[in-house]
Amino acid sequence: MGPLVPDLIGNELNLIVAFFIGIAFGFVLEQAGFSTSKKLVGLFYGYDFTVLRVFFTAGVTAMIGVIALAHFGLLDINLIYINPTFLWSAIVGGLIMGLGFVLGGFCPGTSICAAAIGKIDAMVFIAGSLIGVLIFAEGYPMFEGLYKSANWGSPTIFNTLGMSQSLFAFLLIFVAVAAFWITTAIENKVNGISNKGIKISRMYIGLTGIAFLIGLSAFVLPNRKEFMMNELSEPRFLASHQTELMTSDELAFRIMDKDQKLQIIDLRSQKEFDSLSLPGSSRFAIENLFDKDANNLLSLKDKINVFISNGGQTAKKGAALAKELGYSDVYVLEGGLDQFKKEILDFKLPEGSVIGKYSDTYRFRDEASKTLPELIKENKLKSQSGPKKTVKRVLGGC
């Protein structure tokens, strides 16, 4: 839910929705048999691998769901919080967790599920978990060195292995299917089942086929951001997304007139933007046009979105990308900010008399060259005194 909040679900409803999702999650756990310690520890003894299948299925479903939502622009992966990896604390914690699992018959989540239906052993397990939490909290100064050792940051497996996200998704589904087959064979052997092989094989062959089709969908749904950023480098992409141009005079007039419809999307670097930013402008890198802040701005109705950059080429790419993403009323500053400076900000009246059709233009540019610098100065002071908005990752996890 994290990255979908608060854009699709308001903060007021967030906890209510989470409450009902929690109830549904607990119901699914109980129906899967996760409130029974005998079924849970069957993983360690080889007679019941339900836990492995459920978690593999959940992982694969979540993985394909994230890929699909990101591809269609419904989820911002940049806002998904990835727990940092502290290697040694993960190893030690995993050993303690595994030992507690096999001895107590529950993990923290399943113990709550079992306690909810009145299992006394689960209640004892929860009490033991609370004691463990208390010991860790009170003894944290002693454990801090181990807890924070070998900080690997937040790596992703496919980047670490140097492969694409789609290939990793397909391979993980392959591993899941193989695990299903192998664990079924182990279960049958441990439980002495030998006469159900044909039925299970037919069922598993069908499920295997479906799983591989789902795995192939990862290649059909590549990372939308990476795919479209690669498309931007192709000349045909810009050729197929011609955008309207706005002259320096029109932009200057709209700024001076304080046109409420005008939205300036500045694609220059942060340093350049801090040095000179036009009133009403917002700075984005091209890759940030996929983010929610850009979406919230560009989705506003009855707005004119003018993309600017120094020479104009970057602005053309940004505007083409914006049109591809479905935004309307997209313009590019003709000649870029370099031409805007030459024609407006640094304008000097030609020597001699101003006559003919250029007289009105020259008079306007002369006025704009005096008025706009003051507006730019006021805008800079206002932006420096106002609060800066920061994008926060959504925290969460099991």
N, C-alpha and C positions, 0 to 999 in steps of 0.2 A: 504493500500500500504506500510505503514511504514517499517515493517520488510523485505519486498521484495526488498527494495532499500538499497544499490546500486547494489546488486548482480544480480538481474534480470533486473532492469531498471537503467541505468546509471544516474549520477547526472545531466548530460547535458540535458537529456530528461525528467527528473523528473517533472519540472515545466510545460513543454509542455503537458505531459500526464495528469497532475493534471488539467490543463486548460480545456482539452476536457472532463475529468471526471466531472468537475464542470458544464460544459454546459449540459451534459447528466443528471446530478442530478437535475439541474434547470428545464429541460424539463419534467422530471418525476414528479416533484413537481407540475408544472403547469398543467400537464395532469390529475393529481390526484385531482385537484381542490383546491390546497393549496394556490393559489393566490387570493382566494375569502374569505374574512373575514367572510361572513355569514356561509360558510361551516365549517370554522375553529372553530368558537364559538359555533357551533351546539353541540359540545361535552359537553359544560357546560349546555346547555338547554335541552339536551336529544333528539333532533330531527335528529342529524346526527353524527354518531360515526366514520366517515371516518378517522379522525386523529388517533384515538386509533388503528384502524385496520392496518393502514399503518405503524405506529411505532412498533406495536407488530410484524407485518410481517417482517419489516426491522431488528428488534432485533433478532428474531428467525433465520432468514436467515444468519445474520452475525455470530450468535452463532454457528450454525451448520457448517458454512463455516470455522470458526476458528478451530473448533474441527477436521474437515476433513483435512485442510491444515497442522495442527500440527501433526496429525497422520501419514501423508505421508511425513513428514519432509520438507515441502515447506515453513513453517512459523516458526520462532523462537519466541515462546511466551515470552521468557525471555527479548526480545527487545521491547515488546509492553508496551507502557507507560500507566499506570493506574493513573488517577487523584487522588491525596490524598483526603481523606474525612475529612473535617473540619465540624463537625456536626452542630453547631449553625449557621455558615455562610451559610451552605447548606439549612437549614430550612428557615432562613430569606430571602435568595436569591430566594428560591422556591416560597415563598409567594409573593414577589415582582414580580417575573416572571409570576406567575399565574394571579395576579391582572392585570398586564399590558396586558397579553394575552386576558383576557375576556373583558377588557375595549377597547383596541386598535384593537382587532380582528386579530392580527398577533403575531408571535414570531420573533426573529431576522432573522432567515433563510427565513421564508416565506415572510417576509416584503421585503427582497431583491428580491425575485422571483416576487412578485406583482409589485414592483417598476419598474422592468425590462420591464413589459408590459404596463407601463404607469399609474398605479393606484396611484392617488394623495394621498389617505388616507395612503397608504403604505409609500409614501415619507415623509409624516408628521410623521409617526411612527418612521422611521429611524432617522429623525431629533431629535425626543424625545429621542431615544436610545443614540444618540451621546451626548446629554446634560447630560443624566444619567451617561455615561462613564466619562465625564468631571468632574461632581460633585464628583464621586467616587475617581477619580485620585487626584483631588485637596484636597479632604477631607480625604484621606487615613490615615494620622496620627490619626484621630479621630476614624476611623473604624478598624484600624489594630488589636486591641485587640479582637474584635468580629470576624474579618475575620480569625484569626489564632487560635481561641479557639476550644477546644475539637478535637485535631488532632488524628484521628483514623488510620493514615497511609493509606495504599492501600489494604484494606481487600477485599476478594472475598466472595460472599454470600455462596457458597457451602462449603468453608473451615470454615466459621463462624458457619454454621449450622451443621458441622460435617458430611457431606455427600459427595459422589463422584461427580465429575464433570458431569458424564454421567447421574446420577439420577437427578441432578438439571436441566440439559437440558431437560430431559423428562418431569419433573414436570412443567417447565416453558411453554413448548408447551401445556401441559394440561390446564394450566391457560389461555393461549392465546385462545385456542379453546373454553373454557368455556366463556371467555369474548366475543368472537364473537357471541355465541348463546344468551347470556344475553342481549348484546347491541342491537341485532336484535329485540329481543322481546320488549325492551324498545322503540326502534324507531317505531315499528309497532303500539304500543299503543299510543305514543305521536302523531304520524301522522295519526292515525285513520285507519290504514291498517289492514284488517282482512281477505281478500280473497286471499292472496298470500302465506299463510302458507305452503301449500302442496309443491309448487315448491321450496320455500326457504328451506324447511326441506330436500327435496331430494338432493338439491345442497350441503347443509351444511353437510349432512351425508357423502356424497362423499368426500368433503374437509376435514371433520374430520378424515375419514379413512386414507387419504393421510398424514395428519398432524401427526397422531400417528405412521405411518410407518417411517416418518422422525425422530420422537422422538426416536423410537427404534434404529435408525441408530447410535445414540449417544453411545449405548452400544456396537455396532459392531465396532465403531471407538474410542476405549479408548485412553487416553493420551499416545502417543507413548513412550515418555520418561519414564513415570511411569511403563508402561507395560514391557518394555525391561529391566529396572533396576530390576524389580521383577524377570524376567527370569534369570538374571545373578546369582541369588542365588541358582538356580537349577543345580545340578550336570550334568544333561542330556544336559544342554545348552553348557557347556564347552566341554562335550564329543562329541557333534555334531559339534563343531567348532575347530577342531585341527589346531594349527598354527605351522609354521616352526620355528625352534630354530636357533639363531645365537650365536656362541661361543664367549667367552670373547676375544679370540685372534683375531677373525675376526673383531669384533667391534673395538678393539684397533687399528688394522691395518688400517681400513677404516678412523678412526679419524685422525691418524697420516698421512695418505695419502691425507687427506682433500678431501675425496670423496664427490663430489657435489650431488650425488644421495642419500646420507645418510640423513635421518630425524629421530631424536631420540625423541620419545614421552615419557616424564618423568611423571609418575603417582604418584609420591611421594608428600608429603605435601610441602607447600610453604617454610616452615622453613628448611626442609631437602634440598630442591632444592637450596635455597640461600646459604646453607652451602657448597654444592658440586653439581655442574652441569657440565655435559660433554659438550664439544664444539658441537654446532649445535643442542642442545636439546631445546625442548619447553615443558613447564610444563602445564599439564591439569589434572583436576580431572576427574574421569570416567564420571560423569554426564555432564561434559563440552564437551564430544565428540559429543553431539547432536548439539552444537552451531555452528554458522557460521565460527568462527575463526578456529575451528578444521576441519570443512568441507573444507575451503579454503586451509588448509595445506595438508590434507590427499588426496585431489582430484588432486593434482599436478601429472602430468604424469611422468613416468620414474623415480620415486622416490622409495626408499626402506625405509619403515616405521618400525622402531624398537621400540617396547614398553619395557620400563624398570620400575622396582620397586625394593624395597629392596630385598625381597625374591623371587620375580618372580610370585607369585600367583596373585597379583593385576594386573600385566602386562598381564598375561594370560587372565584375565577377560576383560581387556581393548582391547586386540587384538581380542578376540572372538566377542566383541561388534562391533569393527570396521569392521570385516568381515561381520557381520550381517547387518551393515549399508551400505554395498556394496563397501567398500574400498578394494583395492588389494595390493599385495606386502607387506603383514603384517608379521612381525617377532616378536619373543619374545627373550629377552636376556636370554640365558640359565643360570639358577642359580641366576638370578637377579643381582643387583648391589653389593650385599654382596659377591658373588662369583667373580665378576669382580674386586673388591678391593683386594680380597685374591690372585687371579691369576695374576693380572696386577699391580695395583697401589701399593700394599704392597708386591710385589714379592721380595723374597730373593733367591739368587743362593744357591742351596744345597751345603753343605760342600763336599769337595773332587772333583774329576774330573767329568766332564760332558761328558758322552759317550752315544753311541747308538742313538736310534731314538728320544730321548728327547733333544738332544743337540741343534738343531736348535730352538726348541720351547723355551728352557731356554734362549738362546741368545736373541731371540726376546723379551721375557718378561722382561729380564733384561734391554734392551734398552727402551722398552715401559715404564717401571717403572720410568725411568729418564726423558723421553720426555713428557709423558702425563701430569704429574703434572704442567709442565711449560705451556703447552697448556691450561690446565684448569684455571690456574692463569690468563693468558692473556684473556681468554674468560670472566672471572668474572670481570676483570677491564673494558673490552669493554662493557659488559652489564650494568655495573653501570654508565658508562658515557653516554650511549645512551638514547634516549627518550623512555619512557614507553608508550605502547599502552593501551588505555582504551576503553572498549566497552560502547557505549552510547545507551541509550534507545531512540527510535524514538518518538518525541513529536507530538501530534496531537489531534484532537477532533472536535466536532461540535461547 
